[in-house]
Each structure stands twice: as C-alpha cells, then as structure tokens.
Amino acid sequence: MHHELIVFLIVALISVCAFAAEKFEPNYDESKIPPYTLPDPLTLADGKQVTDAETWQKVRRPQILELFKEHVYGRAPGRPDTMRFVVVEEDRHALGDTAIRKQVTIYFTDDDAGPHLDVLIYLPNDAKGPVPVFNTLNFHGNQSIIDDPAVRISRHAAKYERGERVRRWPVPMILSKGYGLVTTHYGDIFPDRADGRADSVQVLFDKPAADEPDAWGSIATWAWGLSRVLDYLETDKDIDAGRVIVMGHSRLGKTALWAGANDQRFAITISNDSGCGGAALSRRAIGETVARINTVFPHWFCTNFKKYNNNENALPVDQHELIALCAPRPVYVASAEGDTWADPRGEFLSAKFATPVYKLFDLEGLPAEHMPDVDKPVAGTIGYHIRTGKHDVTDFDWNAYLDFADKHLRASK
Ligand code: GTR
C-alpha cells in the first residue's frame, strides 16, 4: 500500500477513536434512567426464597460470589505456599514517640527480585493489647501518606513527594482513636495501566491464563493483594487480625468492596466514593456507565464484563449484591454530593437493597428508607453518608469510619 495512504488511514482511525471517546455524554437526569428490575439476592434459581441465614451462607452467597467472579471482577488464585514476610524496619518510638512504625515486605517466592509488596504500618504505641487496623492501598506511594523520612519510597511511585497526600491520611487522628493504619502502594500489586499485567503479581501464576474471559482484572488483583497483607497481619502480635477494616477510595473503594465480599476475615468493609463497579447500581447507568468504564479502563474488570456494555439489564447481578456478600459483617458506603459521576443515589440504593440479606441475620442493615441529609451519617450494620464536597477522602469521612468502627468493634485503648 502507498505510504501516504497508510498514514491517512492511521490518522483517520485515531480520529474515529477520539470521536468515539469524546462522544460519551453522561446522563445525569433521573427521569432518563432506563427501566430496570434488580436481581433479588434472596431468590434462588428455582424461584424459591432464601428465608434463613444458613441457606444464605451455604447456598446463596457462594452462588452470587461465583457470578461476580465470572461476569464482573474475574477469578483470582489462592495464597501462594511460598509466601514469606520480612520485617525490614521497626521503630516503637516513631512520630514523636506516639507510634510504632513497621515496614514489612511480602515476598511470594524465595526470589527477592520477583513481585513483592512493601507495606507501611503505623500503630498507636500506648495500646494495652493488639489493635484494630485499617488495611488500605494508596495511589501515590507509601511516602505520600505522611511526611516521615524513614518511609521507603514505593518503587512504582517514585515521582511523588513525601507527604503530598497527607490530607487524605489523618494518621494522628487514627492513632489517637486506638486504631492502626496499614497501607501499600497499589502499583506493587498491579501497575494501573492497560498493559500493567507484565509488571504485576499475575506473572507468578500460570492460572488463570490472561486470555480467559473470567481471568482476574486489576481490581481483583488489588483485592487479592489486600488479602495477602491480611495474611501478614495475622502473624503480627501487635495487631488484632480479627478486627481488620478494609477501606479504599474510588477505584480502590471498588477494590475494598470486592476484597471484603470475598475474604470473610475482614471485619468491616468501607467504600469511599467507589461509584461504577463499586457501590453504585450498574443498571441506573447514570454518570459513569459500564461501557464507559470498560472502555477507559479495559484492565480493571474481567473480559466477560464487557458483554454488559450498554446492556446492564443482562447482568446476572447488581452491586447491592456485592454489599450483601459481606453480610453479616458491617459495611459502610460513603458518597460526596459533588461526585455525581459516581452516582451517590445509586450508592445509597445499593446499601438499602442489601438490607434484606442482613435481616436474615436479625441485623438492621441500613436504617434509612430515603437518602439522609447531606453530612448526616446513618449507621446500622450498614452505614451511609453523603457529605458536602467533591470526589475525595476528607476528615469528615475518616471521622465517620472511626465512629462506625467504634460502634462495631468497640476499640479500647
Ligand atoms: C475515574 C473513574 C472512576 C473512579 C476514579 C478514581 O476516572 O471513572 O470509576 O474509579 O477514576 O479511581 O479515581
């Protein structure tokens, strides 16, 4: 083919793609939501109803979990037998003698050069016994969450400054309430790019093969990483592994929900502004949609999820069932008024429609029929708030999470 013609075709292709990407006009009008019926978590395939907690746990929960693996997030492998933990650094008088700081590396094989997770831990240093902790992932590296020169720079986030995200990580407030903070850079698990797999922990496993339509996407991989961090926490005598709260923001809020849904060792699950593919109902298709998220972030979910682009009603699950998978363990869903892209109302409705599953356990679920006023958290076994402001994590959010954790874990210093 003639050289100019090839150049012309390439330019034409790029323009068509750019046009297609630009063309997405999010709907924000409730009256334009297509009609939908949510799948009922309590109806079995044969039409019978689940009416007791035991049938939920033994029969229905595994079925719904399986549907999410196959159609949404993808299947992940288990814990590698060769995993090992190295405490690289420990200071029991850190942060002006208010904290214990530990830096732990999780290796998956005996090869130090292979994929590994660098975990940063702060615990109150005046606790009487093992403490409850928040297990989190961060976007900008461990060094970004606090201005502490002893923190090792996360290797996939070296460009970010020390302490640049301190606003989102109120470590002194968390410690003063008797909780610890555990955080790992998400890029240690799966660098957040469409071609991130080659630099991810996925290279450790032959199965699932990457081309399988239900192989783990990056969200399932990040969630798997949170469970491997929990494996370490179970070995740390300063930490109460029975009171580990998994928490995340935005794409990492989707990740926290999937981690908490899968791994019943997590005592509480917290979703901060998680939106589409997180707490928001997919069928509402308001703000970010399944088609949009699968186009812009093709590596986040499994390939099967793309079948539901502009076809949400065909999904065998919806996101209220993701919250229900956590039952009877407490879940908190937070929205922000300015975060319409994440569909605050859809996040609220998921929490509300998970409630019938909690009722099987004689728990109240979400104690609200209608969306609460802005900045007025409601908390039963499911908690919810919508705060003023934009897509972010603020002290208001953290205060609500600490109150919710106190309510359910009765942390004592
Ligand atoms: C957006 C994406 C959201 C949310 C957010 C984030 O671009 O559309 O689903 O995950 O990124 O993670 O910051």
Residues whose N, C-alpha, C, O or C-beta is under 5 A from the ligand:
A	BS01	GTR	S250 R251 S274 G275 C276 E288
